[in-house]
Structures are given as C-alpha cells and as structure tokens.
Amino acid sequence: MIKYKRVTYKRVPSKKSKIILTDVEEDIIKLRDNKIYVTKKSRMIAEARMNDNHVFSQFLVNYYTFVVLALSIAILIIEDKDKTISLLTVIASVGLFGVSLFLSNMSYKERALKYKESYLSLGELESKLNLLLRKNNLNSTQMIDVFEKYQQEYHNILSKTDNHDEIDYIKVKIDQSPNQDFIIKYYKYLITKNFYRFLFVIFPILLYILPKLGV
C-alpha cells in the first residue's frame, strides 16, 4: 500500500485562508481531472464519431443499392444497350456487397453504445471522487483505502470497452487548450475522412463518365 503523508491545514496571513491538500487528496484530484475527465470526454467524442460513421454507412449502403437498381432498370429499358452500363452494374453490385460486409463488421452502432456506457460509468466514478474529497470524517488510512478502490474501478471500466482513438483525445485537448500541432492533426483527419467519403459517393459516376471521355 502506498504511504501518504498527512499534511495539516494551516492559515496564511491573508484575508482568505489557503488550504493545503494532503498527498492522497492531490492524487484524487489528479485521477479525477487528468484521467477520468479526459477519458470520459474522449469517449463522448468517440460515441459521436461512431454514430456519425453509422449514419454515413447507412447512407452509403442505400446509395449503392439505388445505383444498382437504377442501372438494372436502365439495362432493361434501353434498347441500344451500353456495355459501360452493364459493366458499371456489375462493379456497383460487387461494391455494394463489399461495403455492406465491411460496415457490418465495423459495428459502429454497437461500439457507440459501449462508449456511452463507458462514459456514463466514468461520470458516476467522477461523482464518487468529488464526494470523497468533500468528506471530512475519514482519516488518512480510510481515504487511501477508498481511493485505491476507486482506482481499481477506473481500470475495470476501461477494460470493458475498446480504447478510443487518438483523434478523440486530440479533440479533447483542443477543447481544453488549443494547440497548433493538435489542431493541424485534427483538421488533417477531417479533410482525409471527408475526401474518402466523397470518393465513395462519386465512384459510380466516375466509372460511367471517364470511359465516355476516353480516359
């Protein structure tokens, strides 16, 4: 067990009294502010990111389904059949199958729910630590025992869910205190993500237009 030194409270010569925290109280605050709070906020952002991915994935599946159906109908009603349309139909069908399989394996909605459960549990633990700091009827040994129990609870909560991505942590740090390096990384991520999403959407259109242009 870690030994903490009890520091007594003292008054300094001023109009306001200054409270000197004990070592264990300082560790409680560090756990609450530097770990639990940051992890909780990161998982809130991770949940929002997973929900956003889920919505886009549903749009993508519906979009490719529409493309396949539209091309299939076009083949049936167009008398002068275009080989490009037939090829595009096959490619879109294979793409739809691949995208559906990939997105089902990613389980965005389920992961979002797990992140939500995690940050709600972390919020409860944060409240327990706040209550512990306000208690004045515990001696040093009792406070250390309770603190170590809460530390273990924190690790148990983390073990139940996949860790959030680095980009979620970066977003939290930007919200806390904007840092140029973090801001650059975050916007690089946003640009890359939206670029690939745009490619997925225009891919069938490009497959149809480029052969017409002789590319």
WOWOKA-V37706 format. One record per pair of residues at least 12 apart in sequence whose ideal C-beta (glycine too) atoms are under 10 Angstrom apart, sorted by the first residue. I is the first residue (numbers start at 0). J is the second residue. D is the distance in Angstrom with one decimal. If there is no record, write none. Layout:
BEGIN
((I J D) (I J D))
END
This chain:
BEGIN
((0 140 8.9) (0 143 6.8) (0 144 8.4) (0 147 7.4) (1 22 8.7) (1 23 8.4) (1 26 8.4) (1 143 7.1) (1 146 9.3) (1 147 8.0) (2 22 8.9) (2 23 9.9) (2 139 9.3) (2 143 8.6) (3 21 6.4) (3 22 4.2) (3 23 4.3) (3 24 8.9) (3 25 9.2) (3 26 7.7) (3 139 5.9) (3 140 9.0) (3 142 8.2) (3 143 5.8) (3 146 9.0) (4 21 7.4) (4 22 5.4) (4 23 9.0) (4 139 8.5) (5 21 5.7) (5 22 8.2) (5 23 8.6) (5 138 8.3) (5 139 4.8) (5 140 9.7) (5 142 9.6) (6 18 9.9) (6 19 5.2) (6 20 7.1) (6 21 5.0) (6 22 7.1) (6 23 9.8) (6 24 8.8) (6 25 9.3) (6 139 9.8) (7 19 7.4) (7 21 8.9) (8 20 9.2) (8 21 9.3) (20 132 9.0) (21 139 6.8) (21 142 7.9) (21 143 9.7) (22 139 8.9) (22 143 9.4) (23 131 9.6) (23 137 9.8) (23 139 6.6) (23 140 9.7) (23 142 5.4) (23 143 5.4) (23 145 9.5) (23 146 5.9) (23 147 9.6) (24 131 8.9) (24 132 6.4) (24 139 9.7) (24 142 7.7) (24 146 9.0) (26 142 10.0) (26 143 9.1) (26 146 6.8) (26 147 9.9) (26 150 8.9) (27 128 5.6) (27 129 9.2) (27 131 6.3) (27 132 5.9) (27 142 8.0) (27 143 9.9) (27 145 9.2) (27 146 5.7) (27 149 8.0) (27 150 9.5) (28 128 8.2) (28 129 9.9) (28 132 7.3) (30 124 9.2) (30 125 9.5) (30 128 6.8) (30 146 7.8) (30 149 7.5) (30 150 6.6) (30 153 7.0) (31 124 8.6) (31 125 5.9) (31 126 9.8) (31 127 9.5) (31 128 4.6) (31 129 7.2) (31 131 9.3) (31 132 8.1) (31 149 9.3) (31 153 9.7) (32 125 9.4) (32 128 9.5) (34 121 9.3) (34 150 9.3) (34 153 6.9) (34 157 9.4) (35 118 9.9) (35 121 5.5) (35 122 8.6) (35 124 6.0) (35 125 5.1) (35 127 9.9) (35 128 7.1) (35 149 9.1) (35 153 6.2) (35 156 8.9) (36 121 8.2) (36 122 9.4) (36 125 6.6) (36 128 9.9) (36 171 8.9) (36 175 9.5) (37 121 9.8) (37 168 7.2) (37 171 5.8) (37 172 8.1) (37 175 8.2) (38 117 8.1) (38 118 7.9) (38 121 6.0) (38 124 9.9) (38 125 9.9) (38 153 8.2) (38 156 8.5) (38 157 7.2) (38 162 9.1) (38 163 7.8) (38 167 9.7) (38 168 8.7) (38 171 8.9) (39 117 8.2) (39 118 4.7) (39 119 8.8) (39 120 9.0) (39 121 4.1) (39 122 6.0) (39 124 8.8) (39 125 6.7) (39 156 9.7) (39 171 9.2) (40 118 7.8) (40 121 9.2) (40 163 9.7) (40 167 8.4) (40 168 8.9) (40 170 8.4) (40 171 4.6) (40 172 9.6) (40 174 7.5) (40 175 8.5) (41 114 9.0) (41 117 9.7) (41 118 8.4) (41 121 9.8) (41 162 8.9) (41 163 4.6) (41 164 8.6) (41 165 9.4) (41 166 9.5) (41 167 4.4) (41 168 5.0) (41 169 9.1) (41 170 7.8) (41 171 5.2) (41 172 9.4) (42 113 9.0) (42 114 4.6) (42 115 7.9) (42 116 9.3) (42 117 5.0) (42 118 4.2) (42 119 9.3) (42 120 9.7) (42 121 7.1) (42 156 9.7) (42 157 9.7) (42 160 7.4) (42 162 9.1) (42 163 5.4) (42 167 7.3) (42 168 10.0) (42 171 9.7) (43 114 7.6) (43 115 8.2) (43 117 9.5) (43 118 5.2) (43 119 9.7) (43 121 9.5) (43 122 9.5) (43 163 9.3) (43 167 8.5) (43 170 9.7) (43 171 8.7) (44 114 8.9) (44 118 9.4) (44 163 7.3) (44 164 9.1) (44 166 8.3) (44 167 4.4) (44 168 8.5) (44 169 9.3) (44 170 5.0) (44 171 6.6) (44 174 8.9) (45 110 8.0) (45 111 8.0) (45 113 9.4) (45 114 4.7) (45 115 9.4) (45 117 8.7) (45 118 8.5) (45 160 9.1) (45 161 9.0) (45 162 8.9) (45 163 3.9) (45 164 6.6) (45 166 8.9) (45 167 4.5) (45 168 9.3) (45 170 9.4) (46 110 8.4) (46 111 4.9) (46 112 8.1) (46 113 8.6) (46 114 4.0) (46 115 5.1) (46 116 9.5) (46 117 8.6) (46 118 7.0) (46 163 9.0) (46 167 9.2) (47 111 8.1) (47 114 8.9) (47 115 9.9) (47 167 9.0) (47 170 9.5) (48 107 8.9) (48 110 9.4) (48 111 8.3) (48 114 8.8) (48 163 8.6) (48 164 7.6) (48 166 7.7) (48 167 6.7) (48 170 8.9) (48 192 9.5) (49 105 8.9) (49 106 8.9) (49 107 4.8) (49 108 7.3) (49 109 8.7) (49 110 4.8) (49 111 3.7) (49 112 8.6) (49 113 8.8) (49 114 6.4) (49 115 9.3) (49 163 9.7) (50 107 7.3) (50 108 7.5) (50 110 9.5) (50 111 4.9) (50 112 9.6) (50 114 9.4) (50 115 9.4) (51 107 8.6) (51 111 9.2) (51 192 9.4) (52 102 8.6) (52 105 7.3) (52 107 4.5) (52 108 9.2) (52 110 8.8) (52 111 8.5) (52 192 9.2) (52 196 9.9) (53 102 8.6) (53 105 8.8) (53 106 9.1) (53 107 3.8) (53 108 4.8) (53 109 9.3) (53 110 8.8) (53 111 6.6) (54 107 8.7) (54 108 9.6) (55 102 9.3) (55 107 8.9) (55 192 9.4) (55 196 6.3) (55 199 8.8) (55 200 9.8) (56 98 8.0) (56 99 9.1) (56 101 8.7) (56 102 4.2) (56 103 9.0) (56 105 7.3) (56 107 6.1) (56 108 9.2) (57 102 8.4) (57 107 9.2) (57 108 9.4) (58 196 9.4) (58 199 9.8) (58 200 8.8) (59 94 9.7) (59 95 9.2) (59 98 5.9) (59 99 9.1) (59 101 9.9) (59 102 7.4) (59 196 8.3) (59 199 6.0) (59 200 7.7) (60 95 7.1) (60 98 6.3) (60 99 5.6) (60 102 6.7) (60 103 9.4) (62 91 10.0) (62 95 9.2) (62 98 9.4) (62 199 8.4) (62 200 6.8) (62 203 8.6) (63 91 6.1) (63 92 8.6) (63 94 5.9) (63 95 4.1) (63 96 9.2) (63 97 9.5) (63 98 6.1) (63 99 8.2) (63 199 8.7) (63 200 9.7) (63 202 9.1) (63 203 7.5) (64 91 9.2) (64 92 9.8) (64 95 6.2) (64 98 9.9) (64 99 9.0) (65 91 9.7) (65 95 9.9) (65 203 9.8) (66 87 8.2) (66 88 8.6) (66 90 9.8) (66 91 4.9) (66 92 9.2) (66 94 8.6) (66 95 7.9) (66 202 9.4) (66 203 4.9) (66 204 9.1) (66 206 9.9) (66 207 9.8) (67 87 9.4) (67 88 6.5) (67 89 9.5) (67 90 9.8) (67 91 4.9) (67 92 5.3) (67 93 9.8) (67 94 8.7) (67 95 5.7) (67 96 9.8) (67 203 9.1) (68 88 9.7) (68 91 9.6) (69 84 9.8) (69 88 9.2) (69 91 9.2) (69 203 9.5) (70 84 5.8) (70 85 8.3) (70 86 9.8) (70 87 5.8) (70 88 4.1) (70 89 9.2) (70 90 9.6) (70 91 6.2) (70 92 8.7) (70 203 8.3) (70 207 9.0) (71 84 9.5) (71 85 10.0) (71 88 6.1) (71 91 9.4) (71 92 8.7) (73 85 9.6) (73 87 9.4) (73 88 8.2) (74 87 9.8) (74 88 6.4) (81 207 9.1) (81 210 9.6) (81 211 9.5) (82 210 9.1) (83 206 8.0) (83 207 6.2) (83 208 9.6) (83 209 9.6) (83 210 5.3) (83 211 7.3) (84 207 7.6) (86 206 7.9) (86 207 9.4) (86 210 8.5) (87 203 6.5) (87 204 9.7) (87 206 5.2) (87 207 5.5) (87 210 9.1) (88 203 9.8) (90 202 8.8) (90 203 7.8) (90 206 6.1) (91 202 8.8) (91 203 5.5) (91 206 8.0) (91 207 9.9) (94 199 8.9) (94 202 7.3) (94 203 7.8) (94 206 9.5) (98 199 7.8) (110 160 8.5) (110 161 7.0) (112 160 10.0) (113 159 7.6) (113 160 4.8) (113 161 7.3) (114 160 6.4) (114 161 8.5) (114 163 7.0) (114 167 9.0) (115 160 9.7) (116 156 9.1) (116 159 7.7) (116 160 7.3) (117 156 6.1) (117 157 7.8) (117 159 6.8) (117 160 4.4) (117 161 9.3) (117 162 9.9) (117 163 8.8) (118 156 9.3) (118 160 9.3) (118 163 9.6) (119 156 9.8) (120 152 8.5) (120 153 9.3) (120 155 8.9) (120 156 4.8) (120 157 9.8) (120 159 8.1) (120 160 9.2) (121 152 9.7) (121 153 7.7) (121 156 6.0) (121 157 8.9) (123 152 9.2) (123 156 9.2) (124 149 6.3) (124 150 9.8) (124 152 5.8) (124 153 6.1) (124 155 9.8) (124 156 6.8) (125 149 9.8) (125 153 9.7) (127 145 8.6) (127 148 9.4) (127 149 6.1) (127 152 8.1) (128 145 9.4) (128 146 8.2) (128 149 6.1) (128 150 9.9) (128 153 9.3) (130 145 9.9) (131 145 5.8) (131 146 6.9) (131 148 10.0) (131 149 7.2) (164 188 9.2) (165 184 8.4) (165 188 9.2) (166 181 9.8) (166 184 7.5) (166 185 6.7) (166 187 9.7) (166 188 5.1) (166 189 9.1) (166 192 9.3) (168 181 9.2) (169 181 4.9) (169 182 8.7) (169 183 9.9) (169 184 5.6) (169 185 5.4) (169 188 8.0) (170 184 9.9) (170 185 6.2) (170 188 9.2) (172 184 10.0) (172 185 9.3) (173 185 6.0) (173 186 9.9))
END
